[in-house]
Structure formats: structure tokens, C-alpha cells
């Protein structure tokens, strides 16, 4: 029960890696704020925590500052604090560069990079009040090395997440807040 009573926000929690992270946080005794825009988020919450005693659900588009600000305040109100933030929300629109529109390029950056920025921006003050916290940003090997099948928009967004995380680690470390990025790979 390594996360016993720790409050975790997991973005992109309705499915995929985000769902698995939320599930592990609950299995380790954590209380989890599930953030996603997916309509089946409530169903995910019920399957992970049938009693709903350790979860709360927020329908949040992480690229929308107002929604992120309100959800962050809601988590602090409902749980009293945030111990761990896992930025997992992400999208991928893969096309060769000559076929990709500016709108498609920007859409991926808005969710993957700006969404990570916004969640950190509004959760960090909550962590600073307690003088501790952990931020885990989900990056990608595509952001470190470029990878076939991810697209320039995705690679750029995840490279930005890596750079942002490195700077956050230096900026927030003196406040007892640790920031790390992990780069899962699909096989």
C-alpha cells in the first residue's frame, strides 16, 4: 500500500495507459481523481472502484484552461490536497508532414504539451502549500529520438514535455516537488 491515502490526479484516465495508472494507484491505496473527456469515464470509475469511495470523476479537456483550473480547485476541495499528478492525456494524429494541416499540428500540441503545462500550472500551487508532491509526465521515445508512425506533431509535443519536465524538476525541487517524465514505447 505504497500510496495509502495519497491523492492522485490522473489525466487521460478513461482508457489505455491512464486507466492502468489509475488502477495501480487505487491498488496501492491511493485516492484518485480521474480526468478525461471520454464519455465512458464514469463507467471506468465504476469498474475501477465499484463503491466510488476512493475516486472522483472530472470531465476535463486538459487543453482548456478554465476546465483545468476548475477541476484542480475541485480536487483540492474534495480531497484537501494533491500528492501526485500524472499527466497522461494525449492524442496522436499521424500523417506525413506534407499532408498535415496546421489545425492537426496544433491540436496535438494543445492536448499533449499545453495540457501538461496547464495541469502543472494549476496543481503546483496546491503542492507548494504542503511543501511536497510528485509530477509524472508521460512523454514518448518519439519525443526523444523521432519514431516512424508518430508524426511530427506528436514528436514535437512529447519533446516539449521532456524539456518542460527537466525545467520543472529544477524549478520545483527546492519546494519538495519532484518532476519526472517517462517514455513508454509500443511494441
BAMARPA-229813 format. One record per residue (C-alpha): residue number from 1; residue in three letters; x, y, z. Coordinates in Angstrom, 2 decimals. Example, Ala and Ser with C-alpha at 12.3 -4.5 7.8 and 13.67 -1.06 7.14 Angstrom:
2
   seq   type         x         y         z
     1    ala     12.30     -4.50      7.80
     2    ser     13.67     -1.06      7.14
END
This chain:
187
   seq   type         x         y         z
     1    unk      0.00      0.00      0.00
     2    unk      2.73      2.39     -1.05
     3    unk      0.23      5.14     -1.98
     4    unk     -2.06      4.69      1.04
     5    unk     -4.31      7.75      1.28
     6    unk     -2.24      9.69     -1.26
     7    unk     -4.32     11.86     -3.58
     8    unk     -3.52     11.29     -7.25
     9    unk     -4.77     13.11    -10.32
    10    unk     -4.53     11.02    -13.47
    11    unk     -5.35     12.75    -16.75
    12    unk     -6.41     10.61    -19.68
    13    unk     -7.75      8.11    -17.14
    14    unk    -10.62      6.61    -19.14
    15    unk     -8.54      4.14    -21.12
    16    unk     -5.09      2.94    -22.11
    17    unk     -2.05      3.85    -20.04
    18    unk     -4.00      6.40    -17.98
    19    unk     -6.57      3.80    -16.95
    20    unk     -3.84      1.34    -15.94
    21    unk     -2.05      4.03    -13.92
    22    unk     -5.30      4.93    -12.13
    23    unk     -5.91      1.24    -11.44
    24    unk     -2.41      0.83     -9.95
    25    unk     -2.81      3.96     -7.82
    26    unk     -6.03      2.53     -6.39
    27    unk     -4.45     -0.90     -5.85
    28    unk     -1.68      0.79     -3.86
    29    unk     -4.21      2.51     -1.59
    30    unk     -4.40      5.88     -3.33
    31    unk     -7.41      8.11     -3.78
    32    unk     -7.73      9.05     -7.44
    33    unk     -9.17     11.99     -9.34
    34    unk     -9.90     10.64    -12.81
    35    unk     -9.73     13.30    -15.53
    36    unk    -10.71     12.70    -19.14
    37    unk    -13.06     13.92    -21.85
    38    unk    -14.26     10.40    -22.71
    39    unk    -17.94      9.75    -22.21
    40    unk    -17.18      6.37    -20.65
    41    unk    -15.14      7.88    -17.79
    42    unk    -17.93      7.22    -15.28
    43    unk    -18.01      3.58    -16.42
    44    unk    -14.23      3.37    -15.98
    45    unk    -14.50      4.81    -12.48
    46    unk    -17.18      2.28    -11.54
    47    unk    -15.14     -0.63    -12.87
    48    unk    -12.01      0.53    -11.00
    49    unk    -13.77      1.48     -7.76
    50    unk    -17.29     -0.01     -7.55
    51    unk    -18.02      1.71     -4.24
    52    unk    -16.61      5.00     -5.58
    53    unk    -15.13      5.56     -2.14
    54    unk    -11.65      6.33     -3.47
    55    unk    -12.37      8.02     -6.79
    56    unk    -13.90     11.19     -8.14
    57    unk    -14.51     11.94    -11.80
    58    unk    -13.95     15.21    -13.65
    59    unk    -14.78     15.67    -17.31
    60    unk    -11.79     17.81    -18.29
    61    unk    -10.35     18.88    -21.61
    62    unk     -6.77     19.50    -20.48
    63    unk     -6.26     21.99    -23.31
    64    unk     -8.98     24.24    -21.83
    65    unk     -7.54     26.48    -19.11
    66    unk    -10.88     27.19    -17.42
    67    unk    -11.73     23.47    -17.16
    68    unk     -8.28     22.65    -15.74
    69    unk     -8.43     25.50    -13.23
    70    unk    -11.92     24.45    -12.06
    71    unk    -11.05     20.74    -11.85
    72    unk     -7.86     21.49     -9.89
    73    unk     -9.87     23.56     -7.42
    74    unk    -12.44     20.75     -7.24
    75    unk     -9.81     18.15     -6.39
    76    unk     -8.39     20.36     -3.66
    77    unk    -11.89     20.99     -2.31
    78    unk    -12.94     17.31     -2.38
    79    unk     -9.67     15.69     -1.30
    80    unk     -7.94     18.54      0.55
    81    unk     -4.68     18.22     -1.35
    82    unk     -2.86     16.72     -4.34
    83    unk      0.12     14.46     -3.72
    84    unk      0.70     13.09     -7.21
    85    unk     -0.12     14.41    -10.68
    86    unk      0.17     12.04    -13.64
    87    unk     -0.16     13.83    -16.97
    88    unk     -1.21     11.05    -19.31
    89    unk     -3.84     12.70    -21.52
    90    unk     -2.66     12.68    -25.09
    91    unk     -3.72     12.36    -28.70
    92    unk     -1.99     11.29    -31.88
    93    unk     -2.85     12.41    -35.39
    94    unk     -0.32     10.83    -37.69
    95    unk      0.13     11.99    -41.26
    96    unk      3.16     12.79    -43.37
    97    unk      4.12     16.43    -42.87
    98    unk      3.01     17.50    -46.36
    99    unk     -0.50     16.16    -45.66
   100    unk     -0.81     17.51    -42.12
   101    unk     -2.81     20.68    -41.63
   102    unk     -1.79     23.38    -39.20
   103    unk     -5.02     22.63    -37.30
   104    unk     -3.95     18.97    -36.87
   105    unk     -0.46     20.01    -35.80
   106    unk     -1.82     22.46    -33.24
   107    unk     -4.48     20.06    -31.92
   108    unk     -1.83     17.56    -30.81
   109    unk      0.31     20.29    -29.23
   110    unk     -2.74     21.69    -27.39
   111    unk     -3.54     18.39    -25.67
   112    unk     -0.11     16.83    -25.25
   113    unk      2.02     19.86    -24.42
   114    unk     -0.24     22.73    -23.43
   115    unk     -2.45     20.34    -21.45
   116    unk      0.59     19.21    -19.47
   117    unk      1.57     22.84    -18.89
   118    unk     -1.93     23.79    -17.69
   119    unk     -2.32     20.90    -15.28
   120    unk      1.08     21.64    -13.77
   121    unk      0.31     25.36    -13.59
   122    unk     -2.83     24.80    -11.50
   123    unk     -1.71     21.79     -9.43
   124    unk      1.75     23.06     -8.43
   125    unk      0.39     25.78     -6.09
   126    unk     -1.65     23.13     -4.26
   127    unk      1.51     21.02     -3.84
   128    unk      3.58     24.03     -2.77
   129    unk      1.18     24.68      0.12
   130    unk      2.23     21.33      1.60
   131    unk      5.86     21.56      0.54
   132    unk      5.80     18.31     -1.37
   133    unk      4.44     16.49     -4.37
   134    unk      5.26     14.33     -7.35
   135    unk      4.62     15.05    -11.01
   136    unk      4.91     12.30    -13.60
   137    unk      4.60     13.42    -17.20
   138    unk      4.09     10.78    -19.86
   139    unk      6.47     11.51    -22.71
   140    unk      7.43      9.20    -25.57
   141    unk     10.52      7.88    -27.26
   142    unk      9.08      9.65    -30.28
   143    unk      9.87     12.90    -28.50
   144    unk     13.45     11.87    -27.76
   145    unk     14.53     10.14    -30.94
   146    unk     11.78     10.59    -33.51
   147    unk      9.95      7.41    -34.42
   148    unk      8.18      6.19    -37.51
   149    unk      4.42      6.25    -37.18
   150    unk      4.04      9.09    -34.68
   151    unk      4.08     12.21    -36.84
   152    unk      5.96     15.46    -36.42
   153    unk      3.21     16.98    -34.27
   154    unk      3.33     14.15    -31.73
   155    unk      7.14     14.05    -31.68
   156    unk      7.31     17.83    -31.16
   157    unk      4.72     17.72    -28.37
   158    unk      6.48     14.94    -26.49
   159    unk      9.92     16.56    -26.93
   160    unk      8.35     19.62    -25.36
   161    unk      7.06     17.52    -22.45
   162    unk     10.61     16.23    -21.84
   163    unk     12.08     19.75    -21.84
   164    unk      9.28     21.09    -19.67
   165    unk      9.77     18.27    -17.17
   166    unk     13.51     18.86    -16.92
   167    unk     12.91     22.53    -16.17
   168    unk     10.09     21.77    -13.70
   169    unk     12.39     19.39    -11.82
   170    unk     14.94     22.16    -11.32
   171    unk     12.35     24.83    -10.57
   172    unk     10.22     22.80     -8.16
   173    unk     12.83     20.61     -6.43
   174    unk     13.62     23.27     -3.81
   175    unk      9.90     23.22     -2.90
   176    unk      9.90     19.46     -2.29
   177    unk      8.13     18.73     -5.57
   178    unk      9.69     16.14     -7.86
   179    unk      9.02     16.06    -11.59
   180    unk      9.86     13.16    -13.86
   181    unk      8.96     12.07    -17.36
   182    unk      8.64      8.51    -18.50
   183    unk      8.66      7.41    -22.12
   184    unk      6.67      4.24    -22.73
   185    unk      7.13      2.50    -26.04
   186    unk      4.68      0.35    -28.01
   187    unk      5.89     -2.92    -29.45
END
